[in-house]
Amino acid sequence: MLDATRQRPGDPWLAVWTAEILRGLGGLTNVLQGGRLTEPVVHKSRRELKRLRSLLRLAPASIVDLADDTREVTGELRRRFGHSRDATVMLKTLQSFAGELGDTASRINPVLSAHHRQASAMLDRRSRRWDRDRIARFGELWRASPIRGNASHLCNGAVKAYRRARRQALALGKGKDAALHPLRKACVDHQNHLAFFTLGAKGKIAARHGKLRRLRDQLGLCHDLEILRDFVRTRSDVSASDLIHLEEVLMRHHGELVQKAIKSSAVLFAGKPRQFEKWFTRELGKVSISGAAEASSRLEASAAPMELQKRIG
């Protein structure tokens, strides 16, 4: 039996953070016990899973082990959802370049369409009860676990994400293409952290979030092009001439996007981590959290799947 009267974290930022974790887990549980996993549902769920991953990386030491375990389990689910999402993205990416590809696109399209149908069918056939029960169990663990710390512990996690992104941005600027994928992942975390700390308010943190969104979009498009290229490379039912034509078009646009990303990241990650930490701490002090901690208790209650709400009500 869960203890619904257990004292929640005293620090308001930590209370809001905990409520967001529980809201994310509760939303996933509801999706997994719902109806058919349509493409919009899968897309939204993957974005929520990425957001949850980012928030879990802010965990203070008192709860870091549970956060790591939660991130591992939800990561498995995110990757499985990714197969279906990638199939959808590849089709849309091919269609967006149909004008440049001409007949090559019309010949590759049936191959991608068949793969898309197969990926969607496998996702729908998979039993979701086991996943749902695991996610619900993690929700119970988060409700029952003591969480100690304050806003500074969460800020430390945000600074670590900035440092990680900056390291990859510098590497990309030096011509190391292998940094592109790690930079994209680090920017996802950094952007999600900024979104959390703004609490929807306007200010310099929110302005940085907007600029970072453009960089994330550029990196995401690079990734979409790579997914399509790498998949078609594995297909024996795509001719060599069509593959060559596809790669020429995709990599031309890929190169343009990389150059834009290098310029954007050079500006966004110009400051050293210590400079970012000072700026972030100063701007965070301007964000009003009054009322957010009270709202967090409502978020936490609404996050629980129906059967859990009955048990703790």
C-alpha positions in Angstrom: 0.0 0.0 0.0 1.4 3.4 -1.0 1.7 6.1 1.6 -0.1 9.0 0.1 0.6 11.2 3.1 4.4 10.8 2.8 6.2 14.2 2.9 7.2 15.4 -0.5 10.5 17.2 -1.2 10.7 20.5 0.7 12.5 22.4 -2.1 9.9 23.8 -4.5 12.0 23.1 -7.6 12.6 19.5 -6.5 8.9 19.1 -5.8 8.0 20.3 -9.3 10.7 18.0 -10.8 9.4 15.0 -9.0 5.9 15.7 -10.1 7.1 15.9 -13.7 8.8 12.5 -13.4 5.6 11.0 -12.1 3.5 12.7 -14.7 5.7 11.3 -17.4 5.5 7.8 -16.0 1.7 8.0 -15.5 1.3 9.2 -19.1 3.3 6.3 -20.5 1.2 3.8 -18.4 -2.0 5.2 -19.8 -0.7 5.0 -23.4 0.4 1.4 -22.9 -3.0 0.4 -21.6 -4.9 2.4 -24.2 -5.9 1.5 -27.7 -4.0 1.2 -31.0 -0.6 2.8 -31.1 -1.2 5.2 -34.0 1.7 7.2 -35.6 0.7 10.4 -33.7 0.6 8.5 -30.4 4.0 6.9 -31.1 5.5 10.2 -32.1 4.2 12.0 -29.0 5.2 9.2 -26.7 8.8 9.2 -28.1 9.1 12.9 -27.4 7.8 12.4 -23.9 10.2 9.6 -23.4 13.1 11.8 -24.5 11.9 14.5 -22.2 11.7 12.0 -19.3 15.2 10.8 -20.1 16.4 14.4 -19.9 14.7 15.1 -16.6 16.0 11.9 -15.1 19.5 13.1 -15.8 18.9 16.0 -13.4 18.5 13.6 -10.5 20.2 14.5 -7.1 22.4 11.9 -5.5 19.6 10.7 -3.1 17.6 9.2 -6.0 20.2 8.7 -8.7 20.1 4.9 -8.7 16.4 4.8 -9.2 16.7 7.5 -11.9 19.3 5.4 -13.7 17.1 2.3 -13.5 14.1 4.2 -14.7 16.1 5.7 -17.6 17.3 2.3 -18.7 13.8 0.7 -18.8 12.1 3.7 -20.5 15.0 3.8 -22.9 14.2 0.3 -24.0 10.6 1.4 -24.8 11.8 4.5 -26.6 14.0 2.4 -28.9 11.2 0.0 -29.7 9.0 2.9 -30.6 11.8 4.3 -32.6 11.6 1.4 -35.2 8.1 2.5 -36.2 8.9 6.2 -36.0 12.0 5.7 -38.2 10.0 3.9 -40.8 7.6 6.9 -41.0 10.4 9.4 -41.1 12.1 7.6 -44.0 8.9 7.8 -46.1 8.4 11.5 -45.4 12.1 12.3 -46.0 12.0 10.5 -49.4 8.8 12.3 -50.4 10.3 15.7 -49.5 13.1 15.1 -52.0 10.9 13.5 -54.7 11.3 16.5 -57.0 15.1 16.1 -57.0 15.1 12.4 -57.1 12.6 11.9 -59.9 12.1 8.2 -60.9 14.5 7.1 -58.2 12.0 8.2 -55.5 9.2 6.3 -57.3 11.2 3.1 -57.3 12.4 3.3 -53.7 9.0 4.4 -52.3 7.4 0.9 -52.5 10.4 -0.5 -50.6 10.0 2.0 -47.8 6.2 1.6 -47.8 6.5 -2.2 -47.3 8.9 -1.7 -44.4 6.6 0.9 -42.9 3.7 -1.5 -42.9 5.8 -4.3 -41.3 7.2 -2.0 -38.6 3.7 -0.7 -37.7 2.2 -4.2 -37.6 5.0 -5.5 -35.3 4.4 -2.7 -32.9 0.7 -3.3 -32.7 1.0 -7.0 -32.3 3.5 -6.7 -29.4 2.0 -7.3 -26.0 2.1 -4.1 -24.0 0.9 -5.4 -20.6 4.5 -6.2 -19.5 5.7 -2.8 -20.4 2.7 -1.1 -18.8 3.2 -3.0 -15.5 6.9 -2.2 -15.4 6.3 1.5 -15.9 3.5 1.5 -13.3 5.8 -0.2 -10.9 8.4 2.5 -11.3 5.8 5.1 -10.6 5.1 3.3 -7.3 8.8 3.3 -6.5 9.1 7.0 -7.2 6.2 7.8 -4.9 7.6 5.6 -2.1 11.3 6.7 -2.3 12.7 9.6 -0.2 14.1 12.4 -2.3 16.5 14.9 -0.7 18.2 17.8 -2.3 17.4 21.3 -3.6 17.5 23.4 -6.8 21.3 23.4 -6.9 21.4 19.7 -7.4 19.1 19.9 -10.4 21.2 22.8 -11.7 24.3 20.6 -11.5 22.7 18.2 -13.9 21.8 21.0 -16.3 25.4 22.2 -16.3 26.7 18.7 -17.0 24.4 18.5 -20.1 25.7 21.9 -21.3 29.3 20.7 -20.8 28.6 17.5 -22.7 27.0 19.4 -25.6 29.8 22.0 -25.7 32.4 19.3 -25.9 30.7 17.7 -28.9 30.1 21.1 -30.5 33.8 22.0 -30.3 34.6 18.5 -31.8 32.2 19.1 -34.7 33.7 22.5 -35.3 37.1 20.9 -35.7 35.7 18.6 -38.4 35.0 15.5 -36.4 31.8 14.2 -38.0 31.5 11.5 -35.3 30.4 14.2 -32.9 27.2 15.0 -34.8 25.1 12.3 -33.2 26.3 12.8 -29.6 25.8 16.5 -30.1 22.2 15.9 -31.2 21.5 13.8 -28.1 23.2 16.3 -25.8 21.2 19.2 -27.3 17.9 17.3 -26.7 18.8 17.1 -23.0 19.9 20.7 -22.8 16.8 21.9 -24.5 14.5 19.9 -22.3 16.3 21.1 -19.2 15.8 24.8 -20.3 12.1 24.1 -21.0 11.7 22.6 -17.5 13.4 25.5 -15.7 11.5 28.3 -17.6 8.1 27.0 -16.2 6.6 28.4 -19.3 7.6 32.0 -18.5 9.4 34.4 -20.8 13.0 35.4 -20.1 16.6 34.8 -21.2 16.4 31.0 -20.4 13.3 30.8 -22.6 15.1 32.8 -25.3 18.0 30.5 -25.3 15.6 27.6 -25.5 14.1 29.0 -28.7 17.6 29.4 -30.3 18.5 25.9 -29.3 15.4 24.5 -30.9 16.6 25.6 -34.3 19.9 23.9 -33.7 18.1 20.7 -32.6 15.9 20.8 -35.7 19.0 21.1 -37.9 20.7 18.1 -36.2 17.4 16.2 -36.3 17.2 16.6 -40.0 20.8 15.5 -40.4 19.8 12.3 -38.5 16.7 11.7 -40.7 18.9 11.9 -43.8 21.4 9.4 -42.3 18.6 7.0 -41.3 17.2 6.9 -44.9 20.7 6.6 -46.4 21.8 3.8 -44.1 18.6 1.8 -44.5 18.6 1.9 -48.3 22.3 0.8 -48.3 21.1 -2.5 -46.7 18.5 -3.2 -49.4 19.2 -5.6 -52.2 16.0 -4.6 -53.9 17.3 -1.1 -54.5 19.6 -0.7 -57.6 23.1 0.6 -57.3 22.3 3.5 -59.6 19.3 4.5 -57.5 21.4 4.2 -54.3 24.1 6.5 -55.8 21.5 9.1 -56.9 19.8 9.0 -53.5 23.1 9.4 -51.6 24.2 12.3 -53.8 21.0 14.2 -53.1 20.9 13.4 -49.4 24.5 14.1 -48.6 24.4 17.4 -50.4 21.6 18.6 -48.1 23.3 16.9 -45.2 26.5 18.9 -45.7 24.5 22.2 -45.8 22.8 21.3 -42.6 26.0 20.4 -40.9 27.6 23.7 -41.8 24.5 25.6 -40.4 24.7 23.4 -37.2 28.4 24.2 -36.8 27.7 28.0 -37.0 24.7 27.7 -34.6 26.5 25.6 -32.0 29.6 27.8 -32.1 27.4 30.7 -30.9 25.3 28.7 -28.4 28.2 27.0 -26.8 30.8 29.7 -26.9 30.9 30.1 -23.1 32.8 27.8 -20.9 30.7 25.6 -18.5 31.5 27.8 -15.5 30.3 30.9 -17.4 27.1 29.1 -18.3 26.6 28.0 -14.7 26.9 31.6 -13.4 24.5 32.9 -16.1 22.0 30.1 -15.5 22.0 30.5 -11.8 21.5 34.2 -12.1 18.6 33.8 -14.6 17.0 31.0 -12.7 16.7 33.4 -9.7 14.4 35.5 -11.8 12.0 32.7 -12.5 9.0 32.8 -10.2 8.2 29.3 -8.8 5.4 30.5 -6.6 2.4 28.4 -7.2 4.4 25.8 -9.2 5.0 23.6 -6.1 1.3 23.6 -5.3 0.5 22.7 -8.9 3.1 19.9 -8.7 0.9 18.1 -6.2 -2.0 18.2 -8.6 0.4 17.0 -11.4 1.5 14.1 -9.2 -2.0 13.0 -8.5 -3.1 13.1 -12.1 0.1 11.2 -13.1 -1.0 8.0 -11.4 -2.7 5.4 -13.6 -6.3 4.9 -12.7 -5.8 1.7 -10.6 -3.1 3.4 -8.5 -5.2 6.5 -8.0 -7.9 4.3 -6.4 -5.3 2.6 -4.1 -3.9 5.9 -2.8 -7.2 7.9 -2.8 
